Amino acid sequence: MTAVPDLTADLIGALTAAGLTIAVAESLTGGLLTAELIRIPGASLCVNGGVVAYQTELKHTLLGVDPALLAEHGPVHPEVAIQMARGVRTRLSTAGRDADLGIATTGVAGPDPQGGHPVGTVFLGLSRGGEGWAIPLRLAGDRAAIRAQTVARAVEAVHTLIAGSRPE
């Protein structure tokens, strides 16, 4: 029987080998992404930590998302995801050093639409150096499935980013 590849273990290995750190900002995933990363032994070498900012106000107060952006567009927006990813890098700095990478999740897991967005609308935010990216996702399934798919896609996106490709 062949072993099933573990992309999260590969990611933690790649981050550690490259000497990179990561910080996580979560909304709809509610801590699942951080839990997935720290499931891997040795993750403490590269995972600074995670912030669950479920309430919209906390995206501003904990992560520094522009309150005017939140007031105009709400929490489910690509620029909100990018700002969450940027903000968590500084909020979870260690030894006076910002995390090298930030990843954020925001969206609608259901069961009901939110702010005019259908269930399954998700944005991943990524930040590295002075750059930021938003990855729009349209996911299907129930609440648990959407949250699980978001975690898997976030791991893939960070893996792509550190491999030197533009995350999409």
VENSULPE-V858753 format. One record per residue. N is the residue number from 1. PHI is phi as a letter, one per 20 degrees, with the letter a starting at -180 (none if undefined). PSI is psi in degrees with one decimal (none if undefined). BURIAL is + if it has 9 or more other ideal C-beta (glycine too) atoms within 8 Angstrom, else -. Layout:
n:N phi:PHI psi:PSI burial:BURIAL
n:N phi:PHI psi:PSI burial:BURIAL
This chain:
n:1 phi:none psi:133.7 burial:-
n:2 phi:e psi:144.7 burial:-
n:3 phi:f psi:141.2 burial:-
n:4 phi:e psi:129.1 burial:-
n:5 phi:f psi:142.6 burial:-
n:6 phi:d psi:98.1 burial:-
n:7 phi:f psi:-32.9 burial:+
n:8 phi:f psi:-43.3 burial:+
n:9 phi:f psi:-40.9 burial:-
n:10 phi:f psi:-41.5 burial:+
n:11 phi:f psi:-47.9 burial:+
n:12 phi:f psi:-40.9 burial:+
n:13 phi:f psi:-42.6 burial:-
n:14 phi:f psi:-42.4 burial:+
n:15 phi:f psi:-46.0 burial:+
n:16 phi:f psi:-46.3 burial:+
n:17 phi:f psi:-35.2 burial:-
n:18 phi:e psi:-6.0 burial:-
n:19 phi:m psi:29.0 burial:-
n:20 phi:d psi:149.1 burial:+
n:21 phi:d psi:156.0 burial:+
n:22 phi:c psi:145.1 burial:+
n:23 phi:c psi:145.8 burial:+
n:24 phi:c psi:133.1 burial:+
n:25 phi:d psi:121.3 burial:+
n:26 phi:c psi:141.7 burial:+
n:27 phi:d psi:-83.1 burial:+
n:28 phi:f psi:-23.6 burial:+
n:29 phi:e psi:-12.5 burial:+
n:30 phi:l psi:32.3 burial:+
n:31 phi:o psi:-9.2 burial:+
n:32 phi:f psi:-36.9 burial:+
n:33 phi:f psi:-45.4 burial:+
n:34 phi:f psi:-43.2 burial:+
n:35 phi:f psi:-39.4 burial:-
n:36 phi:f psi:-42.3 burial:+
n:37 phi:f psi:-43.5 burial:+
n:38 phi:e psi:0.2 burial:+
n:39 phi:f psi:-25.1 burial:-
n:40 phi:e psi:125.9 burial:+
n:41 phi:g psi:137.1 burial:-
n:42 phi:n psi:-0.7 burial:-
n:43 phi:f psi:-22.9 burial:+
n:44 phi:f psi:-16.1 burial:-
n:45 phi:f psi:-20.1 burial:-
n:46 phi:c psi:-18.1 burial:+
n:47 phi:e psi:112.4 burial:+
n:48 phi:f psi:-38.5 burial:+
n:49 phi:q psi:-171.5 burial:-
n:50 phi:b psi:153.5 burial:+
n:51 phi:c psi:127.3 burial:+
n:52 phi:e psi:109.0 burial:-
n:53 phi:d psi:76.4 burial:+
n:54 phi:f psi:-43.1 burial:-
n:55 phi:f psi:141.4 burial:-
n:56 phi:g psi:-43.9 burial:-
n:57 phi:g psi:-36.2 burial:-
n:58 phi:f psi:-24.3 burial:+
n:59 phi:f psi:-32.6 burial:+
n:60 phi:e psi:-54.1 burial:+
n:61 phi:f psi:-34.1 burial:-
n:62 phi:e psi:-31.4 burial:+
n:63 phi:d psi:-6.6 burial:+
n:64 phi:m psi:18.0 burial:+
n:65 phi:f psi:137.0 burial:+
n:66 phi:g psi:120.6 burial:-
n:67 phi:f psi:-30.0 burial:-
n:68 phi:f psi:-38.0 burial:-
n:69 phi:f psi:-45.9 burial:+
n:70 phi:f psi:-40.4 burial:+
n:71 phi:f psi:-37.5 burial:-
n:72 phi:f psi:-42.9 burial:-
n:73 phi:d psi:-14.4 burial:-
n:74 phi:m psi:-178.4 burial:+
n:75 phi:f psi:-14.2 burial:+
n:76 phi:e psi:86.4 burial:+
n:77 phi:b psi:143.4 burial:+
n:78 phi:f psi:-39.6 burial:+
n:79 phi:f psi:-31.4 burial:+
n:80 phi:f psi:-43.7 burial:+
n:81 phi:f psi:-43.4 burial:+
n:82 phi:f psi:-45.9 burial:+
n:83 phi:f psi:-34.7 burial:+
n:84 phi:f psi:-44.5 burial:+
n:85 phi:f psi:-38.9 burial:+
n:86 phi:f psi:-46.0 burial:+
n:87 phi:f psi:-39.5 burial:+
n:88 phi:f psi:-27.9 burial:+
n:89 phi:f psi:-39.9 burial:+
n:90 phi:e psi:-36.2 burial:+
n:91 phi:f psi:-29.2 burial:+
n:92 phi:d psi:37.2 burial:+
n:93 phi:f psi:151.3 burial:+
n:94 phi:c psi:143.9 burial:-
n:95 phi:l psi:36.5 burial:-
n:96 phi:m psi:13.5 burial:-
n:97 phi:c psi:125.1 burial:-
n:98 phi:f psi:153.3 burial:-
n:99 phi:f psi:144.9 burial:+
n:100 phi:f psi:-35.5 burial:-
n:101 phi:c psi:147.5 burial:+
n:102 phi:c psi:141.1 burial:+
n:103 phi:c psi:138.2 burial:+
n:104 phi:c psi:150.6 burial:+
n:105 phi:c psi:132.1 burial:+
n:106 phi:b psi:146.4 burial:+
n:107 phi:r psi:-162.4 burial:+
n:108 phi:c psi:109.6 burial:+
n:109 phi:e psi:-13.1 burial:+
n:110 phi:n psi:178.6 burial:+
n:111 phi:e psi:-11.6 burial:-
n:112 phi:d psi:154.7 burial:-
n:113 phi:f psi:160.4 burial:-
n:114 phi:c psi:129.7 burial:-
n:115 phi:l psi:34.5 burial:-
n:116 phi:n psi:2.0 burial:-
n:117 phi:d psi:132.7 burial:+
n:118 phi:f psi:158.4 burial:-
n:119 phi:g psi:136.5 burial:+
n:120 phi:n psi:-4.1 burial:+
n:121 phi:f psi:118.9 burial:+
n:122 phi:c psi:145.0 burial:+
n:123 phi:c psi:128.6 burial:+
n:124 phi:e psi:138.2 burial:+
n:125 phi:d psi:138.0 burial:+
n:126 phi:c psi:146.4 burial:+
n:127 phi:b psi:134.1 burial:+
n:128 phi:b psi:129.0 burial:-
n:129 phi:l psi:-134.8 burial:-
n:130 phi:e psi:6.5 burial:-
n:131 phi:d psi:153.5 burial:-
n:132 phi:b psi:147.8 burial:+
n:133 phi:c psi:147.3 burial:+
n:134 phi:d psi:135.6 burial:+
n:135 phi:d psi:111.3 burial:+
n:136 phi:f psi:137.0 burial:-
n:137 phi:c psi:144.5 burial:+
n:138 phi:c psi:102.9 burial:-
n:139 phi:d psi:155.3 burial:+
n:140 phi:c psi:157.5 burial:-
n:141 phi:p psi:-174.7 burial:-
n:142 phi:e psi:180.0 burial:-
n:143 phi:g psi:-48.4 burial:-
n:144 phi:f psi:-40.9 burial:-
n:145 phi:f psi:-42.2 burial:+
n:146 phi:f psi:-42.8 burial:+
n:147 phi:f psi:-42.2 burial:+
n:148 phi:f psi:-42.2 burial:+
n:149 phi:f psi:-36.6 burial:+
n:150 phi:f psi:-44.1 burial:+
n:151 phi:f psi:-47.8 burial:+
n:152 phi:f psi:-43.4 burial:+
n:153 phi:f psi:-33.0 burial:+
n:154 phi:f psi:-44.1 burial:+
n:155 phi:g psi:-45.2 burial:+
n:156 phi:g psi:-43.6 burial:+
n:157 phi:f psi:-42.9 burial:+
n:158 phi:f psi:-40.2 burial:+
n:159 phi:g psi:-45.2 burial:+
n:160 phi:f psi:-44.1 burial:+
n:161 phi:f psi:-46.0 burial:+
n:162 phi:f psi:-16.1 burial:+
n:163 phi:f psi:-5.0 burial:-
n:164 phi:n psi:5.3 burial:-
n:165 phi:e psi:160.2 burial:-
n:166 phi:f psi:125.3 burial:-
n:167 phi:f psi:137.7 burial:+
n:168 phi:c psi:none burial:-
